[in-house]
């Protein structure tokens, strides 16, 4: 039986994990934030009154392969009068959501059409906005503004306060053999997904190990140069359990094993960075994840 792996996050970090796992012999599900309010996703939320689908489209593109016909088509810019220029995949997901009345069903139908076996699931059933409280007590509204914030952040909130997560996403997390918190922006990707009330509770109740894939750089922006142990503290302060950290000891982010190990977190060192600085290499990341999966496998009785 193939291991059930669930990746949680958004943005380019999640796409990197998807590329690493798309050909692996696992049952793969990706739970993606739909709180983006910038770029094409943000622009489409207004005129089409829809959900932010850009991160879901990126995951579908990564699953199909950026060089494939489907991958190129999903990323191809299309211009529509009064709507503007957007990747075809964003427009397709918005239109299909209108037809099915559900973004998860729309993504499932599109997965069948482009021939990918994994599931890409929205983190919420309804539109959601992000709010972040800074260390000096100021409230920052919106994913884009949070991403640009240079003041240290203390807490992430959602509007509405308790957005509902789809049953399919909760079932995937509850049934997982391995749960991966993808690299990426700490507040607007990782916490934007894992800290959602329904997902946070399901993660806490799961018996599967939760592994945080550490960024290769200090994060900049909203992470404000935080060390790995301080980023981990932010995750746990939001109620997210982390059992292990996968990191590259040669990367730019500061990883001090001692405070992590004192917190009961396993530190898994593995080369992850290829030729491009700050970018996870798909081959190296897949080798690290396959090594992690092999440690979970029990000998057959």
C-alpha positions in Angstrom: 0.0 0.0 0.0 1.3 3.4 -1.0 2.0 6.0 1.7 -0.5 8.8 1.9 1.4 12.1 1.9 -0.3 15.5 2.4 1.5 18.8 1.6 0.2 22.0 3.2 1.1 25.5 2.1 1.0 27.7 -0.9 3.1 29.6 -3.4 6.4 28.5 -5.0 7.5 26.5 -2.0 4.6 24.2 -2.3 5.2 23.9 -6.0 8.8 22.8 -5.3 7.6 20.0 -3.0 5.0 18.9 -5.6 7.6 18.7 -8.3 9.8 16.5 -6.0 6.9 14.1 -5.3 4.9 14.1 -8.5 6.6 10.9 -9.8 7.0 9.2 -6.4 5.0 6.1 -5.5 2.8 7.9 -3.0 -0.8 8.9 -2.7 -0.3 12.6 -2.8 -2.7 15.4 -1.7 -1.9 19.1 -1.6 -3.9 21.5 0.6 -3.4 25.0 -0.7 -4.2 28.5 0.7 -6.7 30.5 -1.2 -6.2 33.7 0.7 -4.0 35.4 -1.9 -5.1 39.0 -2.7 -2.3 40.0 -5.1 -1.4 39.4 -8.7 -3.9 37.6 -11.0 -5.6 35.8 -8.1 -6.4 39.1 -6.3 -7.5 40.8 -9.5 -9.9 38.0 -10.3 -11.5 37.9 -6.8 -13.2 41.2 -7.5 -14.8 41.0 -10.9 -15.6 37.3 -10.8 -16.4 37.3 -7.0 -14.4 34.2 -6.7 -11.7 32.5 -4.6 -8.0 33.1 -5.0 -6.9 30.2 -7.3 -3.4 31.1 -8.3 -1.7 28.8 -5.8 -3.9 25.9 -6.8 -3.1 26.5 -10.5 0.7 26.5 -9.6 0.3 23.1 -7.9 -1.6 21.7 -10.9 1.1 23.0 -13.2 3.8 21.5 -11.1 2.0 18.1 -11.1 1.5 18.1 -14.9 5.1 19.4 -15.5 5.9 22.9 -16.5 7.2 21.6 -19.9 4.2 19.5 -20.7 1.4 20.7 -23.0 -1.0 20.9 -20.0 1.5 22.8 -17.9 2.3 25.3 -20.6 -1.5 25.8 -21.3 -2.3 26.4 -17.6 0.3 29.1 -17.3 -0.4 30.7 -20.7 -1.5 34.3 -20.4 -5.0 35.0 -21.8 -6.5 38.5 -22.2 -10.3 38.9 -21.8 -12.0 42.3 -22.2 -12.9 43.9 -18.9 -11.2 41.1 -16.9 -7.6 41.6 -18.0 -4.7 39.3 -18.7 -4.4 36.2 -16.5 -3.0 32.6 -16.7 -5.4 30.4 -18.5 -5.5 28.0 -15.4 -6.7 30.8 -13.2 -9.6 31.6 -15.6 -10.4 27.9 -16.0 -10.6 27.3 -12.3 -12.8 30.3 -11.7 -15.1 29.3 -14.5 -15.3 25.7 -13.5 -16.0 26.7 -9.9 -19.0 28.7 -11.1 -20.2 25.7 -13.1 -19.7 23.1 -10.3 -20.5 25.5 -7.4 -17.4 24.2 -5.6 -13.7 24.9 -6.1 -12.6 21.4 -4.9 -14.9 19.7 -7.5 -13.6 22.1 -10.1 -10.0 21.2 -9.4 -10.9 17.5 -9.3 -12.5 17.7 -12.8 -9.5 19.6 -14.1 -7.1 17.0 -12.6 -8.9 14.3 -14.6 -8.7 16.3 -17.8 -5.0 16.9 -17.6 -4.2 13.4 -16.3 -2.7 14.0 -12.9 -3.2 11.4 -10.2 -2.7 13.7 -7.1 -5.4 15.9 -5.5 -5.1 19.6 -5.1 -7.6 20.8 -2.5 -8.5 24.3 -1.3 -7.8 25.0 2.3 -11.2 26.7 2.8 -14.6 26.4 1.3 -15.2 30.1 1.3 -13.2 33.3 0.5 -10.9 34.2 3.3 -8.7 37.2 4.1 -5.6 37.3 6.3 -4.9 39.8 9.1 -1.6 39.9 11.1 -0.8 41.7 14.3 2.6 43.2 14.5 4.8 43.2 17.7 3.9 46.8 18.2 0.2 46.0 18.2 -0.6 47.3 14.7 -3.0 45.2 12.5 -2.0 44.5 8.9 -4.8 43.7 6.5 -4.4 41.3 3.5 -1.9 38.8 2.2 0.0 41.2 0.0 0.4 43.8 2.8 1.5 41.1 5.3 4.1 39.9 2.8 5.6 43.4 2.4 5.6 44.1 6.2 9.0 44.7 7.7 7.8 45.0 11.3 8.0 41.7 13.2 4.7 39.9 13.3 3.1 38.3 16.3 -0.1 36.6 15.2 -2.1 35.7 12.2 -5.9 36.0 12.1 -8.5 35.1 9.5 -11.6 36.9 8.3 -14.1 35.3 8.8 -12.5 34.2 12.1 -13.4 30.5 11.6 -13.5 29.8 7.9 -14.6 26.2 7.1 -12.2 23.8 5.5 -13.5 21.2 3.0 -14.3 17.7 4.2 -12.0 16.3 1.5 -9.0 18.3 2.9 -9.8 17.2 6.5 -10.2 13.6 5.5 -6.8 13.7 3.6 -5.0 15.1 6.6 -6.7 12.7 9.0 -5.7 9.7 6.9 -2.2 10.8 6.1 0.9 8.7 6.8 3.1 11.8 6.5 2.2 15.5 6.8 4.5 18.1 5.2 4.5 21.8 5.9 5.9 23.2 2.7 8.6 25.9 2.6 7.6 29.4 1.8 6.3 32.5 3.4 5.9 31.8 7.1 2.6 33.7 7.7 1.1 34.0 4.2 1.7 30.4 3.1 2.5 28.0 6.0 0.4 29.6 8.7 -2.3 30.7 6.2 -3.0 27.0 5.6 -2.0 25.0 8.7 -3.4 27.5 11.3 -6.9 27.5 9.9 -9.1 26.2 12.8 -10.4 23.0 11.1 -7.0 22.1 9.7 -5.1 22.9 12.9 -7.4 20.7 14.9 -7.1 17.8 12.4 -3.3 18.1 12.3 -3.2 18.0 16.1 -5.3 14.9 16.2 -3.4 13.1 13.5 -1.0 10.2 14.4 1.2 11.0 11.3 4.4 12.8 11.8 4.3 16.5 10.9 7.5 17.6 9.1 8.3 21.3 8.5 10.5 21.9 5.4 12.7 24.8 6.4 13.4 27.6 4.0 16.8 27.8 2.5 17.1 31.5 3.3 16.2 33.6 6.3 12.8 34.4 4.7 13.1 38.2 4.6 10.0 40.2 4.5 7.4 38.9 6.9 9.8 36.5 8.5 12.2 39.4 9.1 15.3 37.3 9.3 14.0 34.9 11.9 16.1 31.8 12.8 14.6 28.4 12.3 14.0 28.0 16.0 12.1 31.3 16.1 10.0 30.3 13.1 9.2 27.0 14.7 8.2 29.0 17.8 5.8 31.0 15.7 4.3 27.7 14.3 3.8 26.2 17.8 2.4 29.5 19.2 -0.3 29.2 16.6 -1.1 25.7 17.8 0.7 23.7 15.1 2.5 20.6 16.1 5.9 20.0 14.4 7.6 16.7 15.0 10.7 17.1 12.7 12.5 19.8 10.6 14.0 19.0 7.3 16.8 21.5 6.5 19.9 22.0 4.5 22.9 22.6 6.8 24.7 24.6 4.1 21.8 27.0 3.4 21.5 30.6 4.6 18.9 30.1 7.3 20.3 29.8 10.8 19.4 26.3 12.2 20.5 25.7 15.7 19.7 22.1 16.5 19.9 22.4 20.3 16.7 24.5 21.0 14.8 22.4 18.4 15.9 19.1 20.0 15.1 20.5 23.5 11.6 21.1 22.1 11.4 17.5 21.1 11.8 18.2 17.4 13.9 15.9 15.2 16.5 17.7 13.1 16.9 16.1 9.6 19.9 17.5 7.7 20.0 16.9 4.0 21.4 18.7 1.0 18.4 20.5 -0.6 19.7 23.5 -2.5 20.8 23.1 -6.1 22.5 25.7 -8.4 19.8 28.4 -7.8 20.3 30.1 -4.4 17.3 29.8 -2.1 15.5 27.3 -4.3 14.8 23.7 -3.3 16.2 21.4 -6.0 13.6 18.8 -7.0 16.0 15.9 -7.2 17.7 16.6 -3.9 14.3 17.2 -2.2 12.9 14.0 -3.5 15.9 12.0 -2.2 15.4 13.6 1.2 11.7 12.8 1.2 12.2 9.3 0.0 14.7 8.7 2.8 12.1 10.1 5.2 9.4 7.9 3.8 11.6 4.8 4.0 12.0 5.5 7.8 8.3 5.3 8.2 7.8 2.0 6.4 7.3 -1.0 8.7 8.4 -4.4 7.6 5.5 -6.5 6.4 4.3 -9.2 8.8 
